[in-house]
Amino acid sequence: MAVLTILRRYFRDVVSGPRMAREIDQEVQFHFDSLVEELIARGASPQEARTIAARRFGRPDLVRDAARYAKGVGLIDDLRQDLRYGVRRLRREPVFTAVAVLTIGLAIGLNTAIFAVVRGVLLRPLPYYQPDRLVAIWRTAPDQPRFQADRADFLDWRERNTVFEDMAASHEGSLHYEFDVMTRSGAARLRGAEVSPNLLALLGVTPALGRTFGPDEDLPGRNRLALLSAEAWKHLFDHDVHIVGSRIRVNGEPYEVIGVLPEDIELTYPKATALFVPLERPRRPAVRTNGAMDVHVYARLKPGVTVAQADAAMKAVMRSLTREHPRMSKDLSALVAPLHEDRLGASRDAARMLAIAVALVLLIAAVNIANLLIARGVTRSHEMAIRAALGSGRLRLVRQLLAENLLLAALGGATGLALGTALTRVLVALAPPTLPRLDEVAVDLTAVGFTCASAAVCALLFGVLPALRATRAGAGVALKIGGACATGRHGRTRAVLVSAEVGLVVVSLAAAALMVTSLWRLMHVPLGFNPRGVLAAEVYIPERVYTDRNPPADFFERRKRGQELIRGFADRLLAEVRRLPGVEFAGTTTCLPLDGDYALRGFELPGSRHLNFVSERCIDPDYLKVLGVRLIAGRSFSAADRSGPRAVLVSRELERTYFPGQSAVGKRLSSEESFEIVGVVDDVREQSVVTALQPVLYFDAQQDVAQMVTLHLVVRTAVDPATIAAAVRDAVKRVDPELPLRNVTTLDDLVARNLAPTRFYATVLASFASVALALAAIGIYGVLSHAVGQRTREIGVRIALGANRARIAWLVFSEVSVLVGAGLVAGLAATWGVGKVIRNLLFNVSPSDPGVLGVAIVTLVVVAACAATVPARRATRVDPVNALRCE
Amino acid sequence: MMVLKTLALEPLHGYAIARRIAQISDGVLKIEEGSLYPALYRLEDRRLIRSAWGVSENNRKAKFYDLTKAGRKVLDAATENWARLSIAVSKVMDTT
């Protein structure tokens, strides 16, 4: 309210200020004239009358000023005056100003950049209608927290739903679901997704062009329809507004384009899905089983229903479903998660960590500036004392100093904004692509607002204390002592500030050290295979390859035939690649390790109905040789397995988990069919380097088990694998001239990509810690040199009395030790708190690891000692004669 | 309070207010010009009086002040207060 009043007055002053001043003048003039006239009427001469009147009035401009104050605009005048004076002062001390502005600018710049990233990743709501009511529904099992639902699940869920307004499903394929599309510029392969017709309505997305799917357009015969993403429309169809209603060929079939999505809207994840077609309306299976991991399910909560309530309701639905259907595992359940959280995952912790790290830097900078200001305040106490003696109120003086600080903060903020914009770009470029929604990161109005706010907070943080301090000394005392000397109290405040600074630095150093340690440990994780010299590439097998010209009528026959065709195709491919010079071995797999992708498979042990979910991969026998995965026990697949009983290989972890204390070789397990375990292979890091070892089932690609249309080709070469990429591409062309080879990479690159997030965090934290450390060093140096300066006389006396140089140096160092020691204790305590936030981002290192924290402490102590050396040396060089003569 | 009282009869300009107060109090109370106008502006800011430009007795442009409703209320309250206080004070002064 008070602020509003002041603003109103300020506004009034700005708008009508000159007029108001004129009116006051007129009024006062009228009074003056009337008085003069009256005096003349009483017989005074005009000259006398004027003099008397003027005497009674005092100075007319003072009357006017007083009047203006009464009108409440005097404050504004003061502020203007303060600012003008502040500008003059800052200009007179360019070095101080530059140091202060740069420090603030650096800190605020870092903050702006990190804020932009954090906000883009964390805070900005999803671009849907009422996004907080949107959830994702997963299936869950004891050893598998989240996996996709079967279409039958979706049907049942929708039928028994009580908590959701609506539910929709999408099918993106287990890996990548891609379509061959004829575009204007020729054939293209677009990432696509099948979505239930109501998905757009559920999310609240309206197409930018055309319409969305109608309710019955998921029925066969009516579902040859497509929606394009804005990206695809722009780049592949050249912004053609007539695209709506026209036909494109998708996988050889004509599809009608019915609409184009708005820009920057993702319907499904992964990103960059270009084409959406209706998900065929699911049909109920004859027998309900565990089903496939097939569709993502999205839903909108009814108003007033919480996520927890919905979760409970869905779990109840799953309980009754598994009771009703004996072929469904009792372990299956459901999980409802907010869509926002679902799409952010672990990035939340990362963003939080970055925010803390950068806030530390800002605090440290503020402490440094406060120190600087206090030091300046000491030299200015003389000026302040004079002003106080001349009648300035303390509040007025504090206001004056605050105005100066505000100026500093504004300049710093402007510098910071420029720096922040640049840094944001750097950060986005550095950041691992695993941070979701990174492309939405930008410095916009909100970020600018944040910058202004942090500048203002900064000004208050570093400004108020020194201002109060500088104006506290009584006028008499300060004038008597003069500008050269200051009281010990200033020293104490600065010491406390430096201790606080040390504490903050300990936290950022510790965080950086922990992250760097994580990175180092990650780089030395035993992968279980040898990535050196291996080329990997993805082959997407087009439909025409596995569609027989005369397809058998029976579904199972047709599937078997399709698998034979794929296998034959893969064998031809491998034969061609193996012929290349430099190639030692070549194999195929359905899933590449460290690729982030995985396929799950449930199996049961004989005599148990418990469904165990493990990773599966279907390999060509040479795969193990290419990757150098060791066989621990038993044998690998052989040609004999193709006719005999089904054989399967298991990983060591699977043996440890499901056959503890015994050999798995010769044991059986069932997964749709019965398999015999013929061998155990070494553990391989699966989805990524960071994930814990997982049990894995290896199926033989030669035994026509479930095939996938995406194959990963792996080639071990005697030469640099990158050099052979072109030759492999040609070999594939010889088998099928239209077959594109995608994601050609070396396994070394894949490993590097796995380390990218940790490397990013380690880089950012380490650079923040360096900045923090440098600022702290400057802070310590500043305080000590000031202290030495003040104690020159004392030191002189000590030297004169026979103290040797070592003792004098010790005097300085002991002061540092107290500061740093106190800071260390506080910092370690704070680190313990921060450790909880970053725990999930660390790898194989505890947030309270004594070795790592020790390194942080030693670094700090060394830097502090270095910062103390210069002042200490200066102290030992004090000439006692000069020091005493100063008196 | 005195300013409000002088305005209770009719709208006046600043000079007239000062003169009225001096006249009524037989020259005992003189309001200094330096504090009159700030006081007026403060009162105006509190919406106890309002102002308008008008023409003075000697045909010059002058700013006239007038009591607002709120001002009248405050004046009544103050007058009553003052009456009580002054009676109390004079009683004390009489008896001792």
Interface residues (C-beta under 8 A of the other chain):
Chain A: E23 I24 Q26 E27 V28 F30 H31 D33 S34 L35 E37 E38 R56 F57 G58 L62 V63 A66 A67 Y69 A70 K71 G72
Chain B: H13 G14 Y15 A18 R19 E32 E33 G34 S35 Y37 P38 A39 L40 Y41 R42 D45 S56 N58 R60 K61 A62 K63
